[in-house]
Amino acid sequence: MVKSVLLHIGLLLLPSAFFLAWLFIFRRHAIAALKRWHLPEGPWMWLILGGLILVSASLVTLALTDGYDKDATYEPAHYEEGELVPGRTE
C-alpha cells in the first residue's frame, strides 16, 4: 500500500521535478531565485495538470491490468484442523 501511494505521489511530482531540473540546467538565475524562495513564474497549473494526468493514467492501467479474475469468489483465511489456511480466490 505504501509503495503504491509513494508511486502515485512521485508521478504527481514528476513534471514539476523535470521543470525544476530544466531551470537549474539551462537558467543560471534559477539558483539565486531558489535561495530567495522565489521561483520564476512558471507553468505551475500545467505541471500539476500533467501530474494529475499521469496519476489518472496509472490508476486506470492498474485497474485494467490487476491480474485477478473479476468473477472469482474470495475465500477468507480460516482454520482447518488447527492450522491457518490463508485466504484465496477460487
Backbone bond lengths (Angstrom), bond angles and torsions (degrees), N, CA, C in turn:
res aa  C-N    CA-C-N  psi(-1)  N-CA   C-N-CA  omega(-1)  CA-C   N-CA-C  phi
1 M - - - 1.447 - - 1.529 110.94 -
2 V 1.327 116.02 -45.95 1.462 119.82 -179.95 1.522 110.28 -64.00
3 K 1.322 116.24 -38.69 1.461 120.26 178.59 1.526 111.15 -61.30
4 S 1.312 116.57 -41.80 1.464 120.96 179.49 1.532 111.13 -66.13
5 V 1.321 116.96 -42.52 1.472 120.75 179.08 1.525 110.33 -64.04
6 L 1.325 117.12 -45.04 1.467 120.17 179.11 1.527 111.51 -64.57
7 L 1.317 117.27 -36.42 1.462 120.65 176.89 1.525 110.69 -61.54
8 H 1.313 117.54 -45.36 1.460 120.59 -177.74 1.526 112.03 -72.48
9 I 1.317 117.58 -33.11 1.468 119.41 174.06 1.525 109.50 -66.28
10 G 1.328 116.48 -40.77 1.462 120.11 177.05 1.520 112.33 -62.28
11 L 1.332 116.85 -41.11 1.469 120.16 177.89 1.523 111.23 -65.45
12 L 1.327 116.64 -35.72 1.459 120.57 178.69 1.528 111.34 -66.09
13 L 1.330 116.64 -36.63 1.462 121.23 -177.46 1.524 113.99 -89.45
14 L 1.317 118.26 -10.17 1.457 122.40 -175.41 1.526 114.19 -57.46
15 P 1.335 121.19 -47.95 1.463 119.34 179.06 1.529 112.76 -61.73
16 S 1.324 117.18 -38.42 1.465 120.26 178.10 1.526 111.11 -66.37
17 A 1.321 116.44 -37.84 1.469 119.86 178.41 1.530 110.56 -64.70
18 F 1.333 116.90 -41.26 1.464 119.56 176.84 1.526 111.52 -64.32
19 F 1.327 117.48 -39.40 1.461 120.84 178.58 1.525 110.85 -64.22
20 L 1.331 117.14 -44.94 1.470 119.89 179.20 1.525 111.30 -65.12
21 A 1.323 117.10 -37.99 1.468 119.79 176.66 1.523 110.35 -64.02
22 W 1.319 116.83 -40.98 1.468 120.26 177.67 1.523 110.40 -62.44
23 L 1.338 116.87 -40.95 1.467 119.76 177.94 1.517 111.35 -59.95
24 F 1.324 117.25 -46.56 1.460 120.65 -177.08 1.527 112.39 -69.05
25 I 1.301 117.21 -32.40 1.463 119.87 -178.19 1.526 111.38 -77.73
26 F 1.323 117.07 -43.81 1.457 119.86 -170.88 1.523 115.30 -105.70
27 R 1.309 118.09 -8.78 1.459 119.96 179.75 1.509 110.19 -128.66
28 R 1.287 115.97 114.63 1.460 120.46 -175.78 1.516 112.42 -71.94
29 H 1.317 117.87 -29.17 1.463 119.43 -177.97 1.525 112.30 -75.10
30 A 1.313 118.26 -7.52 1.462 120.54 -179.38 1.521 111.12 -67.67
31 I 1.322 117.33 -33.38 1.467 120.13 179.38 1.522 109.77 -65.65
32 A 1.327 117.08 -43.27 1.464 120.61 177.38 1.526 110.47 -65.15
33 A 1.311 118.10 -37.48 1.459 121.30 179.54 1.520 110.60 -66.43
34 L 1.322 116.81 -37.64 1.454 120.06 179.74 1.524 110.61 -68.63
35 K 1.330 117.77 -35.38 1.465 120.20 178.09 1.519 111.13 -64.00
36 R 1.323 117.91 -29.13 1.462 121.46 178.11 1.524 111.33 -90.17
37 W 1.334 119.44 4.45 1.455 125.00 -176.41 1.529 111.15 59.26
38 H 1.305 115.79 34.31 1.453 119.90 178.15 1.521 107.26 -134.45
39 L 1.298 115.87 106.49 1.460 119.38 176.72 1.518 108.71 -88.81
40 P 1.308 116.86 150.77 1.465 119.05 178.13 1.529 110.76 -60.03
41 E 1.302 114.34 156.09 1.459 117.91 176.73 1.521 108.25 -57.86
42 G 1.264 115.38 124.37 1.457 119.29 -176.43 1.513 110.96 -129.75
43 P 1.288 116.06 177.62 1.468 121.04 -178.93 1.524 111.18 -83.09
44 W 1.327 118.54 56.47 1.466 122.19 -172.86 1.522 112.08 -62.36
45 M 1.325 117.67 -38.95 1.465 119.31 179.42 1.531 110.12 -62.12
46 W 1.325 116.84 -42.17 1.462 120.43 -179.72 1.525 111.42 -69.27
47 L 1.328 117.04 -34.57 1.461 119.97 178.06 1.531 110.97 -67.15
48 I 1.319 116.80 -42.64 1.458 120.11 177.97 1.524 110.34 -66.25
49 L 1.323 116.99 -41.43 1.459 120.62 177.67 1.529 111.00 -62.11
50 G 1.329 116.70 -42.01 1.470 120.23 176.80 1.518 111.68 -62.04
51 G 1.333 116.91 -40.75 1.458 120.38 177.04 1.518 112.10 -63.97
52 L 1.329 116.52 -41.26 1.468 120.10 177.94 1.523 111.83 -65.31
53 I 1.317 116.65 -35.94 1.468 119.99 176.50 1.523 110.58 -65.92
54 L 1.327 117.68 -41.47 1.469 120.64 177.49 1.529 111.12 -62.47
55 V 1.334 117.06 -44.29 1.465 120.58 179.59 1.528 110.20 -64.21
56 S 1.324 117.30 -44.04 1.465 120.61 179.25 1.524 111.24 -61.44
57 A 1.323 116.47 -44.02 1.468 119.98 179.72 1.526 110.93 -63.44
58 S 1.321 117.49 -39.19 1.467 119.29 179.75 1.519 111.20 -69.44
59 L 1.341 118.06 -36.54 1.463 120.24 177.83 1.528 111.58 -67.47
60 V 1.324 117.26 -40.22 1.466 120.55 177.64 1.525 110.14 -65.62
61 T 1.327 117.22 -43.42 1.462 121.02 178.14 1.519 110.96 -62.07
62 L 1.316 116.83 -42.22 1.461 120.58 178.31 1.522 111.42 -62.77
63 A 1.328 116.91 -41.02 1.465 120.29 -179.83 1.522 111.70 -67.48
64 L 1.329 117.43 -36.51 1.463 120.29 -177.17 1.518 113.99 -81.04
65 T 1.322 117.43 -24.38 1.464 120.57 -175.29 1.518 111.97 -118.47
66 D 1.316 117.52 32.48 1.458 121.66 -175.01 1.519 112.55 -63.27
67 G 1.304 118.73 -36.54 1.451 120.63 176.89 1.517 114.19 99.01
68 Y 1.325 118.27 -10.63 1.446 120.77 177.72 1.526 109.77 -90.00
69 D 1.310 115.20 144.59 1.462 120.27 176.74 1.525 108.29 -72.89
70 K 1.303 116.82 121.89 1.469 121.24 -176.22 1.521 112.44 -69.20
71 D 1.327 118.19 -21.32 1.458 121.57 -179.21 1.525 112.42 -96.03
72 A 1.316 118.03 1.77 1.455 121.58 -177.86 1.529 110.38 -74.59
73 T 1.322 115.24 154.40 1.460 121.95 177.80 1.516 108.46 -103.40
74 Y 1.334 116.24 131.62 1.453 120.88 179.92 1.522 109.89 -85.48
75 E 1.319 115.53 129.60 1.462 121.48 174.69 1.524 107.08 -108.48
76 P 1.333 118.40 113.39 1.461 120.30 -175.80 1.521 112.03 -68.01
77 A 1.314 115.80 165.00 1.460 121.55 178.14 1.534 109.19 -62.42
78 H 1.332 115.17 142.96 1.464 119.78 -179.82 1.525 108.80 -154.70
79 Y 1.326 113.98 168.70 1.460 120.14 178.26 1.521 109.67 -98.25
80 E 1.342 115.45 133.24 1.466 122.30 172.38 1.510 107.64 -128.34
81 E 1.304 116.46 120.27 1.466 122.75 178.53 1.527 111.23 52.96
82 G 1.321 116.23 40.75 1.464 120.74 175.26 1.518 114.84 83.13
83 E 1.319 118.50 0.35 1.461 121.39 179.78 1.527 109.68 -115.57
84 L 1.318 115.26 143.78 1.457 120.59 179.99 1.527 109.85 -81.53
85 V 1.314 115.59 122.96 1.464 121.91 176.50 1.524 106.29 -100.72
86 P 1.342 119.04 120.45 1.457 120.27 -177.26 1.535 111.92 -66.84
87 G 1.323 115.18 157.49 1.454 120.24 178.11 1.515 111.67 -66.61
88 R 1.318 115.79 152.16 1.463 120.03 -179.76 1.528 109.13 -155.22
89 T 1.321 114.95 167.03 1.452 120.13 174.75 1.508 108.65 -106.94
90 E 1.298 115.38 142.05 1.473 120.44 -179.89 1.505 109.98 -123.49
